[in-house]
Each structure stands twice: as C-alpha cells, then as structure tokens.
Amino acid sequence: MKYMRSNVVQPLVYGQLYFYLGLALCAFLKPGGLSVNEGISYYGVFWLTVVPYSIGLFGSAYFCFRFVSSLGDSEEVVTKFTFTLMALLICGVALTPDTLNRFFNDAHMTFGSLLFILQLLYSAWLFKRLNYDSLVLSLGLVELLAGVISFIYLGPRHGYLLESQVVFQVSYGLLSIYALPKLLSRSADGGAAENPVLKHAHV
C-alpha cells in the first residue's frame, strides 16, 4: 500500500488556500498595503483587515497541526517537529501586532524571523533527504533569494517586502507539497523493506 500519495499533503494545500485567500481579501479591502513597505504584517494592525489576516494565519497554522496529526506513527520526527514549530510560530506572528508597542514589535520580528529560518533549514534538509532533487533545489534557491530580499527590505521605507515575502512562502509551499509525498513514500517503503510482513502487505 502506498503511503497516502494522493492526499498526504491535503492539509498543507488547505493551509495554503486559507493563507492566500485571507491575504487576497486583505489586499482587496486595503490595497494601500501593496504600495507600502510593511510586509504581510501590515494587514494585522487594522480593524478592516485583521479578521481575514487572522483567518489566513490561524487557518494555515491549524492545517499544519492537522498535517502532523495525519502522519500518525510515522517515524519522520524532523517533519513532525518542523510543522509543529511552524504552526506555533505562525500563531506567534498573528498574536503580536507589530505596531502595538516595542515588546510586541520585537516579539513579532522574532517569530517571523524564526519562521523563515526554520523553513529555509527544512527545505535544505528535504533537498538532502531526497538525494539532491533538482526541483527541490530550484524552489529552494527561489526561496533563499526571496528571503534575502525580504531581509534587505526590512529597513527602508520603500521597497518590496510584501512581494518578496509572498514569493518566499509560495516557493516554500510548492517545495513542501512536491517533496513531502516523496519523502513519506520513501520512509514507508524503507520500513517495509526492513519488515518482511509489512513488505508483503505493501505488495
């Protein structure tokens, strides 16, 4: 039996849909956010956009938890840990409006930075685990470049912080959705190879 190849990443797909639909609604309600260099977090400090912003982030976090839960007794400890921590960091970002005070701003920046670093490290880990897959490499390089650009635009009053953040998250999302079925199938096939009973059941 194949390891849920058709639906293993379904929760992550739903999480992506929640995030980008929420972001799109924010941009529709307050298009000025596209021309200021405040990033995605710009939409978390206005009453007009805080609801779709929160739904997008908390929805994404919820489906990360759902994905981890769907792995059951899988031995992919790194993947479980990564997506659990990702969900917690996303909640941290959502719960710390960066304009409230200095403490909230610092906490927000810390949560956001740790989230980007975690995603980059996990992408590199997937690249190695999948024997240097070329598509994982390509998406990972786009992700890295977008991360560098996001870092550069953290300071200036004008720039493309939101756009670079979106490119970063799109590339990470696509990388995960592409790579995880391969990773989990290999893990399941490897376990079956070590256990003749499981191997027979998988035929």
N, C-alpha and C positions, 0 to 999 in steps of 0.2 A: 504494500500500500504506500503510495507516495505521501509525503508529509504536507498535506493540505496545500499543494502547489497553487491551486486555483484561488484560495481565499485566505491564505496566511497573512497577507498584508492588508486585508479588507479594512480592519480598524484604522490602519495608518492612512489609507485612502480617504476614509470618512473624516479623519482628523484634518487632513489637508483641505478637504472641501469646506469644513467648518471655518478653518482659519482664513482661507482666501475669500469665501463668501462674506465673512464678517468684515474683512479688510476692504473688500469692494464696496460694501454698504457704507462703511465709514467714509471712503473717498467720495461716494455719491452724495452723502449728507454734508460733508465738509471738504470740498475739493481744494480748498486752500492748503490742505496738508500736503498736497503733491508739489507745491512750489516753495515750501519752507524746508529748511534742512534740519528737521526734528526727528526724522525716522518714523517707524511704525508707532512708537510710543506717543507721538503727538496726539493720536486719537483717544488715548486713555485718560485725558485730563479735561475733556469737555462733556457736559451733560448730554449734548446732542449725539455724541458718538460712543460714549462709554459703554452702552449696552451691547451694540454689535461688536465692539472691540473686546469686551469681556466674554461674550459668547464665542467669538473666534478663538481666543486664547484658552479659555477653560474647556471648550469643546475639543481642541487639539490635545490638551493635557489628559482629558478623560479618555480619549481613544488611545493615547499612549499606554495608560493603565490597562485598558481593555486588551491591547495587543500583548502586553506582558502576561495578563491572565490567560490569554488564549494559548500561550506556549506550554501551559501545564507543567509537566515534569521534565521538560526539555532541559538538557544539560548546558544550554547556551547561557551560561551565567553572565558573561560580559554583555550580551544583548539585553538580558533582563535588567541588569543593573543600569545600563545606559538609558533605556527608555523609562525606567522608574525615576531616575535622577532628572532626565529631561522633563518629565511631567511636573516634578516638584519645582524645577527652575522656571518653567513656563508659568506656573501658578504664582511664583515669587515675582516675576515680571508684572503679571496682571494686578497683583495686590499692592504694588508700590508705585503710585503715580509720581513721576519724577519732578513735578513742579510743586509738590506739597511743602516740602522743606528739605534741608540739606541731608538729613538722615535718610529720608525716602529716596532722594536722588542718588545717594551713594549706594543704597541697597539695590535700587533698580539697575544701576550700571553694573554692579557686581553680579546680580542674577543674569543679566543679559550677556555679559562677557563670558561667564562660566558656561552658559548655554552654547554660545558659538564655539568656544574651545572644545567642549565635550563633543559637539557634532563633528568638528574637524578631526579630532582624535579617533572617534568611532569610524569615520569614513576611511581614515588611513588604516585602521585595524581591519576593516572589511576588505580593503584592497589587498592586504597581505593574506588574509584568510582565503580569499578567492583566487589565490595564485596570480596576483597582479593582472586582474581582468582589465581589458583596455577601456571598456565603457565606464567602469568604476573610476579608473584613472582620469578619464576625460571630465566626468562630472565632478570628481574631487578637485581637479585643477580649477574648474569654473568656481566651485565653492570657495576655494582658497583665495582666488583673485578677488571675488566679491567680498570676502571677509577683510582682506587688506584694504580695499577701497572703503568699506564701511568704517574701518578704524581711522583712515585718513580724514574722512568727513565728519568725525565726531566733534571736532573743534570749530571749523569755520561756520560762519552764519549762513553761507550759501553753499549748496552742493547737492549731492545725490545720495544722501544717507538712506532714505526710504527705498529708493530704487535698488541700491546695492544690497540692502537687507533682504528685499524680496528675491533678488537673484540668488542670494546665498541660500535662502530657505527653499526655493524651488529646486535648486540643484541638489541640496541635501535630501529633499523629499523624493525626488526621482531616483537618486542613488539608492536610498533605502528600499524603495518599492521594487527596484530592479534586483538589488543584491540579496535581500533577505530570503526570498524563496530559494535561491541557490544555496545560501548558507545553511538554511534549516534542512533542506533536502539532503545535502552532503552529510550533515550531522546525523540525520535519521538513517541514511544508508550506511554510514560508518558504524553506527550502533548495531545495525542488523548484521553487518559483516562479522562483528565480533561475537554475535549471539546467533548460533545456527537456528534456534527456534524462531527468533524474530526474522531472520533471513528467509526462512521458509514461509512465514506469514506474509512477507512483503511481496512474494512472487505472484 
